[in-house]
Amino acid sequence: MVVTGIGKSAIIANKIVATLNSTGTPAIFLHAADAIHGDIGTIQKNDNIICLSKSGNTPEIKVLVPLLKKGGNKLIAMTGNTASYLAKQADFVLNCTVEKEACPHDLAPTSSTTAQLAMGDALAVCLLECRDFSKEDFARFHPGGALGKKLYLKVEDISSQNQKPQVKPGDSIRAVIMEISSKRLGATAVVENGKLAGVITDGDLRRMLEKPGDTSKLKASSIMNKNPKTIEEGELAVNAMKFMEQYSITQLIVTNKGKYSGFIHLHDLIKEGIL
């Protein structure tokens, strides 16, 4: 898809190109003035062309359109004047007529460019749906930044960088405290014969100390939560964030087919920009 225009329409054309590319429709921008000074060679035989022009009668458009028609390319007009030269020469017309510009003098392109922008987005979404463009496809085109991470970053990508605190059910409270302190994740898993038996957090230790009685002889199994919140390592990291928000917790135990694999912490997700 080749998208062309001049003036403010050219700026909108650039945005439409960006949206088309990001949703799986290959597109390039061609400035209408440059096109008639040699750059028309960019257009290939089977390309479709979208031409943006509010009036549809600018000098550059009148020079460019016959050249486009001569090449046999399909021409789509995005214009606010359906009686214009551009509209009459186009194979298809996308009507972007507005009653008046938002500019108090009805001069500066404002409402008209907004209409073009909305039409371009609508066209991109229609193409996206026609091509069954999925979230996975979207992720392939957006690997960088927070958006990309939400679409492809998995729990194991983060948890594998953390230490794996763990104690046995029969370990002493001192051993539990030492494990939590040394691994610095605010919690430890309780593992028995390779299977997850529970979890102990900083909060569990504080609640233990608030209770009367001698705590020196208590074991990990005495204070552990036997039904900890877990998440499979193959899940998307953004789902871990949603899970934490749902249960108002700051860490999750990561499992691999039910077996203890590690921890993922709220701070890990924030650091990666997943909010």
C-alpha positions in Angstrom: 0.0 0.0 0.0 1.4 3.4 -1.1 0.0 6.3 0.8 0.5 9.8 -0.6 -0.5 13.4 0.1 0.8 16.9 0.6 0.8 19.4 3.4 -1.0 18.4 6.6 -2.5 15.4 4.7 1.0 14.1 4.1 1.6 14.1 7.9 -1.6 12.1 8.4 -0.5 9.8 5.5 2.7 9.0 7.4 0.7 8.0 10.5 -1.6 5.8 8.4 1.5 4.1 6.9 2.8 3.4 10.4 -0.5 1.9 11.5 -0.8 -0.3 8.5 2.7 -1.6 8.9 2.2 -2.4 12.6 -0.9 -4.3 11.8 0.5 -6.5 9.1 -0.2 -4.5 5.9 3.0 -3.5 4.2 2.9 0.2 3.4 5.2 3.1 2.4 4.7 6.9 2.3 5.3 8.8 -0.9 5.1 12.6 -0.7 3.0 13.9 -3.6 5.5 16.7 -4.5 8.4 14.3 -4.5 6.4 11.8 -6.6 6.2 14.1 -9.5 9.9 14.8 -9.3 11.2 11.3 -9.7 10.0 9.3 -6.6 7.1 7.9 -8.5 9.5 5.1 -9.4 8.8 3.8 -5.8 5.4 2.5 -7.0 5.4 -1.0 -8.4 2.9 -2.7 -10.7 0.7 -4.4 -8.1 0.7 -1.6 -5.5 -2.5 0.0 -4.3 -2.4 3.7 -3.7 -4.3 5.9 -1.2 -4.2 9.6 -2.0 -5.1 12.0 0.8 -6.4 15.5 -0.1 -9.1 17.6 1.5 -9.9 19.5 -1.6 -8.8 16.9 -4.1 -7.9 19.7 -6.5 -4.3 20.8 -5.5 -1.9 21.3 -8.4 0.4 18.4 -7.3 -2.5 16.0 -7.1 -3.7 17.0 -10.6 -0.2 16.3 -12.0 0.2 13.1 -10.0 -3.1 11.3 -10.6 -2.8 10.9 -14.4 0.7 9.3 -13.8 -0.8 6.9 -11.3 -3.7 6.0 -13.6 -1.2 5.4 -16.5 0.6 2.8 -14.3 -2.7 0.9 -13.9 -2.6 1.0 -10.1 -5.8 1.0 -8.1 -6.3 4.5 -6.7 -8.2 5.1 -3.5 -9.1 8.7 -2.8 -9.4 9.9 0.8 -11.0 13.4 0.3 -13.4 15.8 1.7 -14.7 16.8 -1.7 -16.4 14.0 -3.5 -16.9 16.2 -6.6 -13.2 16.9 -6.9 -10.8 15.9 -9.6 -9.2 13.3 -7.4 -12.5 11.7 -6.5 -13.6 11.6 -10.1 -10.4 9.9 -11.2 -10.2 7.4 -8.3 -11.3 3.8 -8.4 -12.7 4.1 -4.8 -13.6 7.1 -2.7 -13.4 7.3 1.1 -15.5 10.3 2.0 -13.9 12.4 4.7 -16.1 15.4 4.4 -16.5 17.7 7.4 -18.9 20.5 8.0 -16.2 23.0 9.0 -12.7 23.1 10.4 -12.3 23.4 14.2 -10.2 26.5 13.4 -12.3 29.6 14.2 -11.5 30.9 10.8 -12.4 27.6 9.1 -9.0 27.6 7.5 -6.3 25.5 9.3 -6.7 21.8 8.7 -8.1 20.4 11.9 -11.4 18.6 11.7 -10.5 17.5 8.2 -7.2 15.9 9.2 -8.9 14.3 12.2 -11.4 12.7 9.8 -8.6 11.4 7.6 -6.8 10.0 10.6 -10.0 8.2 11.8 -10.6 6.8 8.3 -7.1 5.5 8.1 -7.4 3.8 11.5 -10.7 2.3 10.4 -9.2 1.0 7.2 -6.2 -0.5 9.1 -8.5 -2.3 11.5 -10.7 -3.7 8.7 -7.6 -5.1 7.0 -6.4 -6.5 10.3 -9.7 -8.4 10.7 -9.8 -9.5 7.1 -6.3 -11.0 7.5 -7.1 -12.7 10.9 -4.2 -10.7 12.4 -3.7 -12.1 15.9 -2.1 -10.9 19.1 0.8 -13.2 18.4 1.2 -11.5 15.0 1.1 -8.1 16.7 3.8 -9.1 19.1 6.1 -10.0 16.2 5.9 -6.5 14.9 6.2 -4.9 18.3 9.1 -6.7 20.1 10.4 -3.5 21.8 9.1 -1.4 24.7 6.4 -2.1 27.2 3.8 -3.0 24.6 5.9 -5.7 23.1 6.8 -7.1 26.5 3.1 -7.5 27.4 2.6 -9.5 24.3 5.6 -11.9 24.3 7.5 -11.7 27.7 6.8 -14.9 29.7 7.1 -15.5 33.4 10.1 -17.8 33.0 12.0 -15.0 31.2 11.9 -13.1 34.4 11.8 -15.7 37.1 14.9 -17.5 35.7 16.9 -14.4 36.7 15.9 -14.7 40.3 17.3 -16.9 43.0 15.2 -19.9 44.1 14.7 -19.7 47.9 13.4 -23.0 49.4 13.4 -24.8 52.7 12.1 -28.2 53.9 8.9 -28.6 56.0 11.1 -29.7 59.0 13.5 -26.8 58.8 13.7 -24.4 61.8 12.4 -20.9 61.8 16.0 -19.7 61.9 16.7 -21.5 58.7 13.6 -20.0 57.2 14.6 -16.5 58.1 18.2 -17.0 56.8 16.8 -18.3 53.5 14.4 -15.4 53.0 17.1 -12.9 54.0 19.8 -14.3 51.7 17.7 -14.7 48.6 16.0 -11.2 49.1 12.6 -12.0 47.6 10.6 -11.6 50.7 9.5 -15.2 50.7 10.6 -18.8 50.4 9.0 -21.9 49.0 8.6 -25.0 51.2 9.5 -28.1 49.2 9.2 -31.7 50.2 10.5 -34.5 47.9 10.7 -32.1 45.0 7.0 -31.1 45.4 5.7 -27.7 46.5 4.3 -28.0 50.0 3.7 -24.3 50.8 5.2 -20.8 51.0 6.4 -18.6 53.8 6.5 -14.8 53.4 7.8 -12.0 55.5 4.2 -11.4 56.6 3.9 -15.0 57.9 7.0 -14.4 60.1 5.6 -11.2 61.5 2.3 -12.8 62.3 4.1 -15.6 64.0 6.0 -13.2 66.3 2.8 -11.4 67.2 1.4 -14.6 68.7 2.2 -15.5 72.3 4.3 -18.5 73.1 7.8 -19.9 72.4 8.6 -19.8 68.7 12.1 -21.3 68.9 10.9 -24.8 68.4 8.5 -24.1 65.5 9.2 -25.6 62.1 8.6 -24.3 58.6 5.5 -26.5 58.3 4.0 -24.8 61.4 3.7 -21.4 59.8 3.6 -22.0 56.0 0.7 -21.3 53.7 -0.3 -24.7 52.3 -2.2 -23.2 49.4 0.1 -20.6 47.9 -0.7 -18.7 44.7 1.2 -20.1 41.8 1.6 -19.4 38.1 3.1 -21.6 35.3 6.4 -20.4 33.9 5.0 -20.5 30.4 2.3 -17.9 31.2 2.7 -14.3 29.9 4.3 -12.0 32.4 1.4 -9.5 32.1 -0.9 -12.3 33.5 1.3 -12.5 36.5 0.8 -8.8 37.1 -3.0 -9.2 36.8 -2.9 -12.1 39.2 -1.0 -10.1 41.8 -3.4 -7.2 41.5 -6.4 -9.5 41.8 -5.1 -11.0 45.1 -3.2 -7.9 46.4 0.1 -9.8 46.7 3.6 -8.9 45.7 5.0 -12.3 44.6 4.0 -15.6 43.0 5.6 -19.0 43.1 6.5 -20.1 39.6 5.9 -23.7 38.7 6.7 -26.0 35.8 3.9 -28.6 35.4 3.2 -28.2 39.1 6.8 -28.5 40.3 8.6 -25.6 42.0 10.5 -23.5 39.5 11.1 -20.2 41.3 9.6 -16.8 42.1 8.4 -13.8 40.2 8.1 -10.5 42.2 6.0 -7.4 41.6 9.3 -5.4 41.4 10.5 -7.6 38.5 7.4 -6.7 36.5 7.6 -3.0 37.3 11.3 -3.0 36.2 10.3 -4.5 32.9 7.7 -1.8 32.4 4.7 -4.1 32.6 2.1 -2.0 34.4 
